[in-house]
Amino acid sequence: DEFILKPAVGASSMFTIRFSTSVDKVKEGYDSSEHEGIKYKPTESGSFGKPVFVSVEEAAEHLAKGWKEGHTSFLVQEFQRNVSDGEYSLFFFGHTLSHAVKKIPRKNDFRVQIEFGGKEVVDNSITPDHSITKVALRALSEGEKITLSPTASGEGEEEEEGRGEGKKEKMNEIAGVNCFGYARVDLLPSNSDPTSFAVSELELIEPALMLCWAPPSSSITFVKHIVKAIEWRNQRGMKVDE
């Protein structure tokens, strides 16, 4: 009965709220204060305390407001209570794990970003063989089936034979290894089993790669992927936005 409502494309938890279908949980926030779109239970000192749940009706109002401000697509996700223990960000160049960072929210909050009081720590325990890495790679593979498929860029079935497949080959060649050139996968411990993981976001468009936490070799690999993509485009006389 706990959910997250957020834009399908967004960053830094902007326009993200938490709502509940439970009347009792919503009642907890009746005397709350609002700041930056999030309702908080005020502390005795008057500062912002624990974020509270809003009602389904308030979530609908939030959705309508989002539409007016240009957010045309939203996601509703089951709220993963284990976010209090931290969200994991795994970074890949090709299908190779580069590094992993654990983002921990401040006490009583669910947003892990630094601007909301969260903190980041590198997690060297996550290896290519770790179970969370396997989940992240499955998420990437599913994303590639959609994005790198012949029809992903508007190539329809009525187009001449081979044209759609040629588009797929171009995209794959840019990626370098028949997959996304670089990506970030955010995951949370699942509500049903804290030892399993749920994908919260697949970051493919200008993701924060947190290279400050990456080993030097990973930064070099990342640059090589970018150079390869630029060279591929230059060889074909393609513009930057193509």
C-alpha positions in Angstrom: 0.0 0.0 0.0 3.1 2.3 -0.4 4.1 3.7 -3.7 6.4 6.2 -5.5 5.1 8.5 -8.2 7.8 10.0 -10.4 8.4 11.2 -14.0 9.4 8.5 -16.4 12.4 10.7 -17.4 13.9 12.8 -14.6 16.8 13.3 -12.3 17.6 13.9 -8.6 14.1 12.9 -7.4 12.6 16.0 -8.9 8.8 15.9 -8.9 8.9 12.6 -7.0 6.4 11.9 -4.2 5.5 9.0 -2.0 1.8 8.1 -1.6 -0.2 5.4 0.2 -3.6 3.8 -0.1 -3.7 3.3 3.7 -5.8 5.9 5.5 -3.9 5.5 8.7 -0.5 6.2 7.0 -2.0 9.3 5.3 -3.4 10.5 8.6 0.1 10.7 10.0 0.8 13.6 7.7 -2.3 15.8 8.4 -0.2 18.3 10.4 2.8 18.1 8.0 4.6 20.9 6.3 5.5 21.0 2.6 8.9 21.8 1.1 10.0 21.3 -2.5 7.0 19.1 -3.2 7.6 16.8 -0.3 5.5 16.7 2.9 7.4 16.5 6.2 6.4 15.8 9.8 7.8 19.0 11.5 10.2 18.5 14.4 10.0 20.3 17.7 12.6 22.7 16.5 10.6 23.5 13.4 12.9 21.8 11.0 11.9 19.3 8.4 11.6 15.8 9.8 10.3 12.5 8.4 8.7 12.7 4.9 5.1 11.5 5.1 2.8 9.8 2.7 0.2 11.7 0.7 -3.2 10.4 -0.3 -4.1 8.9 -3.7 -6.1 12.1 -4.3 -3.1 14.3 -3.6 -1.0 12.0 -5.9 -3.5 12.6 -8.7 -3.3 16.3 -8.2 0.5 16.1 -8.3 0.2 14.1 -11.5 -2.0 16.8 -13.1 0.4 19.5 -12.0 3.2 17.5 -13.6 1.4 17.4 -16.9 1.0 21.1 -16.9 4.7 21.5 -16.2 5.7 19.3 -19.1 6.1 15.9 -17.5 4.1 13.8 -20.0 4.9 10.3 -18.6 5.0 9.1 -15.0 5.9 5.9 -13.3 4.2 4.3 -10.3 6.5 2.0 -8.4 6.1 0.0 -5.3 7.9 1.8 -2.5 10.9 -0.3 -1.4 11.2 0.2 2.3 14.7 -1.0 2.4 15.9 2.2 0.7 16.7 3.3 4.3 19.7 0.9 4.0 20.8 2.4 0.7 20.3 2.3 -3.0 23.0 0.7 -5.2 24.3 2.3 -8.5 26.2 0.0 -10.8 28.1 1.5 -13.7 28.8 -0.4 -16.9 30.9 0.3 -20.0 29.7 -2.1 -22.5 28.6 -5.1 -20.4 31.6 -4.8 -18.2 31.1 -3.6 -14.6 33.2 -0.6 -13.9 32.4 0.3 -10.3 29.5 0.4 -7.7 28.4 3.1 -5.3 26.0 2.8 -2.4 23.8 5.9 -1.9 22.4 6.2 1.6 19.5 8.6 2.5 19.5 10.8 5.6 17.6 9.5 8.6 13.8 9.3 8.0 14.1 10.2 4.3 13.8 8.1 1.2 15.7 10.3 -1.2 19.4 9.2 -1.5 20.7 12.3 -3.4 23.4 14.4 -1.7 21.3 17.5 -2.2 18.7 16.0 0.1 21.2 15.0 2.8 22.2 11.6 1.4 25.7 10.3 1.2 27.7 8.2 -1.3 30.2 5.4 -0.5 32.1 3.2 -2.9 31.2 -0.5 -2.6 34.1 -2.7 -3.6 32.2 -5.9 -2.5 30.1 -5.8 -5.7 32.0 -7.8 -8.3 31.1 -9.1 -11.8 29.9 -12.3 -10.2 27.7 -10.7 -7.5 24.0 -11.4 -7.6 23.1 -7.7 -7.9 25.4 -7.4 -11.0 23.5 -10.2 -12.7 20.2 -8.5 -12.1 21.6 -5.2 -13.5 22.9 -7.0 -16.6 19.5 -8.5 -17.2 18.0 -5.1 -17.0 20.5 -3.7 -19.5 19.7 -6.6 -21.8 16.0 -5.9 -21.7 16.6 -2.3 -22.4 18.8 -3.1 -25.4 16.0 -5.4 -26.8 13.8 -2.3 -26.9 16.2 0.5 -27.7 18.5 -1.4 -30.1 15.8 -3.3 -31.9 15.1 -2.6 -35.6 11.8 -0.9 -34.8 13.1 1.1 -31.8 13.8 4.2 -33.9 10.6 4.1 -35.9 11.7 1.6 -38.5 8.4 -0.1 -39.4 7.7 -3.5 -40.8 6.7 -1.9 -44.1 10.2 -0.6 -44.8 12.3 -2.3 -47.3 14.0 -5.5 -46.3 17.2 -5.1 -44.4 16.8 -1.4 -43.7 15.7 -1.8 -40.1 18.4 -4.3 -39.4 20.9 -1.9 -40.8 19.8 0.7 -38.3 20.3 -1.8 -35.5 23.8 -2.5 -36.8 24.6 1.2 -36.8 23.4 1.6 -33.2 25.2 -1.5 -32.1 28.4 -0.4 -33.7 28.2 3.0 -32.0 27.9 1.1 -28.7 30.9 -0.9 -29.7 29.9 -4.3 -28.3 26.3 -4.9 -29.4 25.1 -3.1 -26.3 24.9 0.3 -24.7 28.3 2.0 -24.6 27.8 3.1 -21.0 25.0 2.9 -18.5 24.0 3.1 -14.9 21.6 0.8 -13.2 20.0 1.8 -9.8 18.8 -1.0 -7.6 17.2 -1.4 -4.2 16.9 -4.4 -1.8 13.4 -5.9 -2.5 10.6 -5.7 0.0 9.9 -9.4 -0.3 13.5 -10.5 0.1 16.3 -8.1 1.2 18.9 -10.4 -0.4 17.3 -9.9 -3.8 17.2 -6.6 -5.7 14.6 -4.5 -7.6 15.6 -2.2 -10.4 14.5 1.4 -9.7 16.0 3.1 -12.7 17.9 2.5 -15.9 20.1 5.5 -16.5 21.1 5.8 -20.2 20.9 9.5 -21.1 23.6 11.6 -19.6 23.8 9.5 -16.4 25.9 10.7 -13.5 28.7 8.2 -13.8 30.4 9.1 -10.5 33.8 8.6 -12.1 35.4 10.0 -8.9 34.7 6.5 -7.4 36.0 4.6 -10.4 39.4 3.1 -10.7 41.7 4.9 -13.2 41.4 2.1 -15.7 37.6 2.5 -15.9 37.9 6.2 -16.8 40.2 5.2 -19.6 37.7 2.6 -20.8 34.9 5.1 -20.8 36.9 7.6 -22.8 37.7 4.9 -25.4 34.0 4.2 -25.8 33.3 7.8 -26.4 36.2 8.2 -28.9 35.1 5.1 -30.8 31.5 6.5 -31.1 32.8 9.9 -32.3 35.1 8.3 -34.9 32.3 6.1 -36.2 30.2 9.1 -36.7 33.0 11.2 -38.3 33.8 8.4 -40.8 30.2 8.5 -42.0 29.9 12.3 -42.0 27.1 12.2 -39.4 26.1 15.3 -37.4 26.2 15.3 -33.6 22.5 15.0 -33.2 22.0 12.1 -35.6 
